[in-house]
Amino acid sequence: MSSYIPSGAGTHTGWRASVQKLGGNLAGMVIPNIGAFIAWGLLTALFIPTGWMPNEQLSAMVGPMIINLLPILIAYTGGRMVHGQRGAVIGAVATVGVIVGSTIPMFLGAMLMGPLAAWVLKKIDDVLDPVTPAGFEMLIGNFSLGISGMLLAIGGYYGIGPAVTAISDTLGAGVKFLVDSSLLPLVSLLVEPAKVLFLNNAINFGVLAPLGVAEAAETGKSIAFMIETNPGPGLGILLAFWLAGPKVLRGSVPGAIVIHFLGGIHEIYFPYVLLKPKMILAAIAGGATGVGTFMVTGAGLVATPSPGSIFAWLAVTPPGNHVGVLLGIVLAASASFAVGWVLLKTGAQDDYADLAGATAASKKMKRG
């Protein structure tokens, strides 16, 4: 897999450099497709039953976009990073098997399958290209891609799709254990990293929402609805990037804040964390602070805020809980901002080279 880290960033070695390289590559698959995420987010915020302008016909696009379009775009981009246009095509083809082989949005599966499929095709091309007779290049090239794409899609269906689903289920079981054990602030140790890997919907709707519904049926509200959907941690991280992050990024942050905090599309800040993986500590600090605040104040929501915007939160806040809810959001944002600001201000500045590379790749793809 190609790296966004130029030679200047190569002074770091060991696990730290490996994590930084991985984060840069994962973010590089997402950043060029942020526009598609925004389109999906706007459709979600406007037209789902709890949106601003509910529309049954238009909301029908929300599911196919998050289940099919967005993972395929991510895989296409990841494949192109590894092996150009042929890598992009086979990455998209193979990821269909991953999507069909799972019951949750396959963002993580697409990030794995896209580059992997492209790498496999690259190795096949390295063997076939030198021995391909003149005039047969297109024939052999198309069939090698088609056959290997089919086999990889089948492998994704039986392998990567179920594996990522199992990871999601394992994280969900861990979250449920911590909730049942009344160790709620520790839930953030699992929830926040899972969110950044785009397992947020699986954790929320697969684990926390059902728990919240059961509790709300008895008490009229539940803290489970607030654990994953709190916009505070993401807001604090974005503010930290805006005030202390690399200059190349700061211009994009205000728009991301609007989409995240007002629109409720939390996926918009995940690439920022992927570019600087240690920022997950800021997310965990914010999440744990928010959950702890909700516990102390006894705050809860009557339903899952969907999407997770401040407006949706206020809409499902029962009477008498507004102070606790707002305090939890503010303190969560403050904690993630404080930790994030320190993390961004410390460490070597050439860590930010990943972002410059990802941004350049995004612009290159935009030009075609």
N, C-alpha and C positions, 0 to 999 in steps of 0.2 A: 504494500500500500504506500502510495506516495505521501510524503510528509510536507506540511506547510512550514516547517521550521528551517530557516536558512542556516547557512554555516555559522553565522554569528551566534546562534542559539545552541550550537553543538558543544559548548563548553560544559554543559551539564551532562552528567552521566548517571547511570544506574536507574533505579526505579522512578525517581523524580522526573527524569527526562522521558522515560517511557510513558508515564502517565500524562505528561504534558503533550507528547506526540500523539497519543491516543485521543486525548481530548480535542486537540486541534483537528484531527482527521474526522472525528464524529461531528464536530461543529461545522466543518467544511461541507458535510453532506446536507446539513440543515439550512445554513445561512443563505445559499442561493435560492432556496425555496420558501423563504420567509413570506414572500408575496402570496403564495398559495395558502400558507397558514393564516394570513390576514383575511383572505377571501373566505376561508372556512369559518374563521372566527366571527366575521361580520354576518354571515348567513346564520350562524348559531345564535349570536346575540340578538338578531332581529326577528327571526322567523320561527324558532322553536316554540312550543306551547307556553313556556315561561319567558319568552323574549319580549322585545319592545313592540313588535308588530306580528303577532302570531299568524302564521299562514301554513296550513297543512300541506299544500302543494309545494311551496318553495322549501319548506323544512325537510322535504323528502331528499334533498340534495346533501344534507348534513352527514348522514350516515355513510353513503358511498364515498364521500370525500375523505373522511377520516379513516375508513376501513380500507379503501382501495387506492384512491388517488395519491394521498400524501405519502404513504409508505412506498409506492412505486416511484414517485418522484425522488424520494430520498435514495432508493436503491439505484435509480438511473444515474443520479449525480455521483454516488459512491463508485459505481462501475466506471464512469467516465474518468474519475480521478486516477483509476488504476490502469485502464487500457483503452482510453479514448472512446470513440463512438461505438465500437464493437463491444467494449466492456459495458457501456451504458445500456445497450440493448439487452445483452444477456443478463445483466443485473436486474433489469425490470422483469424479464421473462421468468427468471428463477424465483423472484420474490413473490410471484403470483402463487406458487406452491406454498410458500411460507404463510401467506395471507389466508389461503383456503384451509390450511392445516391448523388454524388457531381460531379461537373465539374472542380474541381481544385485538385492538389495534396493534399492528405489527411494526411499530417504529423501530424498536430495538432489533427485531428480526431483519428488517430491511437494511439497517446499518451493518449487520453481519453478512447477509447474503449478497448484497450488491457488490461490495469489494471482493468477496470470496469468489463469486461466480466470474467476475472479470479477471481475477488472478488465474483461475483455472483455464479460462479461454486464452489468456496470454501465454501460458505454458504450452497449450495445444498449438497455438499459432507458431510459437518458436520451433516446434517440431515439424509442422506441416509446410510452413512457408518455404524453407530451403529446398524441399523436394517436390513442390507443386509444379507440374508442367505448364509451360507458357500457354495462355489461353484458357486455363482451367481455374484461374485464381478465384473468380466470382463463384463458380459452382462449388468448389471445395470450401471456400470461406463461408458461404451461406449454409451449407450442410453441416459443417463442423460447429457453427454457432447454433443451428437449429437442434441438432442431436444432443449436444452438450447442454443446451438450455433446457431441453425436455428432461434430461436425466437429473439436472440440478434442481429443477422445479419439483420433481418427484422426491428427490432427497430432502428438499426443504419442507415438503408436505409431511413426510414421515419423521424428519429429524429436527430441523431448527424451529419450526412452528410449535410442535409439542414441547421442545426444550424451553423456549421462551415463556410459553404458557406455564410450565412447571416452575420456572423462576418466579413468575408473577404470583402463582398460588402459594409458593413458599414464603414470599414476602408478606402476602396476605395473611397466612397463618401466623407469622410472627407478630404482625400488627394486632390481630385478634387476641393473641395471648397477652400482649402488653395491655390492651384495653380491658380484657377480663381480669387482669391482675392489678388494675388500678395504677399502673405505672405509665400514665398517659404521656407525660413529657418525654419519656424515652421512646415513644412511638416515632418521634421525629428522626431518630437514628435510622429508621427503616424507610419512613415515608418520603423524606426529602431526597435521598439519593435515588429512590425509585421514581420520583417525579421527574428528575433530570434525565432519566433514561426513558422518558415518555411512557412510563407505566402508571401515570397518575390516574387515568380513567379506570384502569383495572383495579387499582387499590381503592379508589373512592367508591365506584358503583358496584364493585364486586365484593367489598368487605365492609367498608365504613357505612355506606348508605343503608344496607340491610340492618346493621346493628343500630343505626340511628332511628330507623323506622320503628323497630321493636321498642326502643326506649321511649321514643316520642309518643307511642300509643299508650304508654303507662303514665308518663309524667308531663306530656304536652310539649316537650322539647328534648334536645339531645346535643351533647358536646361532640358526638361522633361526626355530625355534619360539618364541623368546623376544623377538623384536624388537617385534612388535605386541601380544602378549598380556601384557606386563609390567604388573602392577597398580600398580607403584611410582609412575610419573608421575601417574596419576589420584589415587592416595592422597594424594600431596603437595599437589596442587591443592585437593582437598577440605579437607585440614587447614588450608591457607592461608585458604580462604574461611571456615572455622569460627572461626579465631583473628583474622583481619584483615579479613574481608569485611564487607559491610553487615549491620546487625543484623537486617533483615527476612529475611535468608537463613539466618542461623546455625542456627536451630532445625531446618531441614531437612537440614543437613549430616550429623549423626551417622547418620541412617537411610541416607543415600546412601553413606556410608562402608561400612556393613555390607553393603549390596547390591553395592557395587563390589568391595571387597577380599575379603569372605568368599563372596559369591555369584557373583562373577566377571562381573557385568553392567556392563561399562565404559560402555555408553551412558548410564548414569545421570549421569555427570559432564559429558557433552558440552554440555548447555545452560548450565552454569555458565561454560564457556569462551566460548560464543557470546554470553553477556551481557557479558562483558569480553574482547573479542577479543585484546587484547595478552597475555592469559594463555596464549596459544598458545606464547609464548616460554618459559614455565615448563614446559609439556609437552615442548617440544623439548629443553630443558636436562635434564629428567629422563630422557627417552628416550635421549639421547646418553650420559648418564652411566651408565645401566644397561647399554647395549650395550658401552660401553668397559670396564666392569667385567667383564662376561661374557667379553670377549676376553682381558683380562689374566689372569683366573683360569682360563681354559680351560673354563668351565662350558658345559653344554648340556643339552638335554632329549631324551628318547627319542621323544616324540610331541607334537602340539599340545595344550596344556592347554585343555580345553573343558568348561565355560566357563572364562574366565581368572581363576579365584580362586586364592588362596594354597594352598588344599587341593588343587586340580587340579594346580598347579605341583609341589607336593611329591610328588604321586602319580606324576608322570612324570619325576621327577629320578633319574638313575641313581646308584648308590653312588659315593661320593667326590666328588660334585658339589654337595652340599647347602650347603657353606660359600659357594662361589662364587655359587650361585643366590640364597641369602638376602642375601648382601652386595650383589649387584646390585640387588635389590628395595629394600633399605634405602637405599642410596646414591641410587638413582633418585628415591625418595620424598623424600629429604632435599634433593636438588638442586631438584626442582620446587617443594617447599615454600619453600625459601629465595628462589628467584626470584619465585615467586608472592606471597609475603609482601611483598617489596619493591614489586612492581607494584601490589598492592592498597593499600599504605600511601602510595603516591605518586599524584599526579594529582588532578584536581578530584573532589570527592565527589559532585557531581551526575551523574557518569557512572552512578552506581548507580540513578538514577531509572528506567532501563530495567527493572531487576529489580522495582521496586515496581509498575510498570505491568503487567509480565507476570504477577506474582502476583495483582494485582487482576483481571486478565482471566481468569485461571484460576479464581478464586473465583466470578466472575460466571457463567462457563460451568458451574461445578459447581451453581450454583443454578438453572441453566436459563434 
